[in-house]
Amino acid sequence: MSASSLPAASHSKSIHLLRALLREATYLPDAVARRYFRTYIVDRFRAYQPKQHGTIALDQYRHRSVKRRQLSIITERTSTLQRKAQKGLYYLRRANQGELPCLQKVLYFAYGRIGKRKHALLHELLKPNPVMDGDRVIAPLDFDGPTPLQELYFSSKQYLQYFDAPKPASSTHHTPMHNIWMRPMPVVRARNNVRRWYAETMTRLLPPLPSEEWDHMHAMICGQQKVSLVEPRTPVAAAPRTQTSGVDAIAEGLQLDKLSKADRPAGMWRPHTITPRFMKRMYSKLLRLCCKVEYNNERKQWTATWGEAVRPISPKIYQPPYDDNLFAGVDTQGKITKPAKERKPAGEAQRSLQPRDAKTEYVHFPFYAELLPPTHPLRKELDAWKKKRRSTGIVDENGAIRGR
């Protein structure tokens, strides 16, 4: 930004933010992230630099975020963008401190899972392949003129160039050209349907990484290459504060500036020490969302290779040799085990207690059978069954079941 178009204080703040952001980006624990965020920060600041002070033409860039803004827009958005840059600076600091969600999002931006680089990778992915006849190109990469769907929908939108015009499914079944009211389908609605489907598909699609980046990340996970960590520079000691007046001291105390999360880390996502082992776990999670695409000459087709999660190492149980008699008679808690009492199965004991006749059918005695005289036939049967039950040893003399 120019000092002639902006106040001196605002211009100085923008310069300090640019330097702080570039310095913090050099501390990121990944080489790809360091390169990506350095380019991203410089491009964003150049986009809001007045044209008369710019040294590089930005009109050749495809993405609109890099193109230079007009002076009126720069002046209007300066304070808002400075707050946004300060927020991004705090976010990078939290990522460099090892805060897991921040570092993970930084890696997603750097490797094109979200953000600007994802759209750049998608742009390369959607380029049509040339039609080859051996080593000779039959059809070029780009097509001249509108595509069939662009002609059908009377539009030159980019998302329409990847689809063919609707075709009948068979000779008897044709594509419906009318809606439920038997009116012709509006072209605007047809275009919007394609646009919504295209936007949702591009959101879900994860573009492939360049093969060298995918191989480098896989090699760092396997330990074949070192993780590219950097040591941050030691901060300079703060200069002694000069004496201030009482009014300035009171005004400074009443500001109540809120510290950022980078200055007061806490919570479940508290910072972690960034080590090679920590970064390998981060790369393992990231690699599952990345793939590389290579051409298979034998099958004459493209093959996608996705990353797999690193299997955790299961600890082996070490059992030193010992004498079994040393711990005989005790359980795992060190208590002496008691021998279990031998009991007959519940079904067998229950069957032996139930009275049965000669046909092995249950006999039910009425409750008044014990009140009948001993010479009564029903009382005699009850006494005989009681005698037989006592002889089995399950019931004692008092009629109680043994073992209970």
C-alpha positions, 0 to 999 in steps of 0.5 A, a space after each residue: 500500500 502507498 503512503 500517499 494514498 493511506 495514512 502513515 499509521 495505517 501504512 506502517 501497520 500494514 508493513 509490520 503485518 506483512 513482515 510478521 506474517 512472512 516471519 511466522 510462515 517461515 516457522 511452519 513445520 512443513 516445507 510445502 506449507 512454508 512455500 505456499 503461505 509465503 506465496 499466498 501472503 505476498 499475493 494478497 498484499 500485492 493485490 491491495 497495493 496501488 498500481 502506480 507503486 506495483 512492480 509486477 503485473 497481476 493481470 495474467 493471473 487466473 484467480 481473481 483474488 490475486 488481481 490488483 484492486 482499484 484505489 477506492 477499494 483499497 482505501 475502503 477495505 484497509 482497516 477490515 483487511 488489517 484485522 483479517 491479517 492480524 487474525 491470520 497471524 494469530 492462527 499461524 502462531 497457534 499452528 507453530 505452537 502445535 495446536 492440532 486443529 490449526 496445524 491440520 487446517 494449515 496442512 489442508 490449505 498447503 496440500 490443496 484439500 481446501 482453499 485456493 490451491 484446491 481450485 488450482 489442482 481442480 483446474 488442472 484435473 479438468 483439462 481434457 486429455 489430447 486424443 493421441 494416435 501413437 505419438 501424434 496428437 489428433 485433437 488438441 486440448 482446447 475445443 474451439 466454440 461452445 460445447 453441446 450443452 452450452 449450445 443447448 442451454 444458450 450459455 457460455 458458463 464454464 461448468 457447462 463445458 464438461 457435460 454432453 447434451 442429453 440423449 435418449 436412453 433407448 429408441 422407445 424411452 426419450 428424455 422428458 422435455 416437459 415438467 409435471 404441468 406438461 410445459 417445456 422445461 425452463 432453460 434457466 432451471 436446467 442451467 441451475 440444476 447443472 450448476 448446483 450439481 457441479 458445485 456440490 461435486 467440486 466440493 466433495 472432489 479431492 484432486 490428486 497431488 503431484 506425484 513428487 509431493 505424494 511420494 515425499 509425504 509417504 517417504 516421511 511417514 515411512 521414515 525414508 526421508 527426514 521431516 523438514 522442521 525448522 528452529 524459530 529464531 530467538 525473539 529479541 528482548 523487549 526494550 525497557 519502557 520509558 516513563 509515562 505520565 499518570 494519564 497515559 498509564 490510566 488510559 493503557 490500563 483501561 484498554 482491557 485488551 483481550 489476549 489471543 489464543 496464541 498468548 493464552 493456550 489452554 483447553 483440550 487442544 493445548 499446544 504440543 511439542 512439534 517433533 518428527 513423530 508428531 508430524 508423521 501422525 499428522 501426515 498419516 491423517 493427511 495422506 488418507 485424503 490425498 492421492 496421486 494419478 499415474 498412467 499405466 501403459 499396460 492397461 492404457 488407463 490412469 491409476 489412482 493411488 490413495 494413502 493408507 493409515 499407518 497401522 499402530 504398533 501393538 505392544 507385545 506382552 512380555 512374559 518372563 519364565 516363572 514356576 507355576 507352583 509359585 502362584 498356585 492357589 491364588 487368583 489374579 488379585 492375589 486372593 486365595 481361591 476356594 474350591 467350588 462346592 459340587 452341586 447337582 444340576 438344578 434341573 436334576 434336583 428339581 426333578 427328584 423333588 417333584 412327586 411322580 406316579 408310575 407313568 412319570 407324570 407329576 402328582 399334585 397333593 392338595 394342601 389338606 393332605 397332611 391334615 388327613 388321618 394316617 389311614 387315609 389313602 391320600 395321606 399314605 401316598 404323601 407319607 410314602 413320597 416324603 420317605 422316598 425324598 428323604 432317602 435321596 439325601 436332598 431333603 433333611 428330616 425337617 423338610 428343608 433342601 440341603 445346600 441352601 
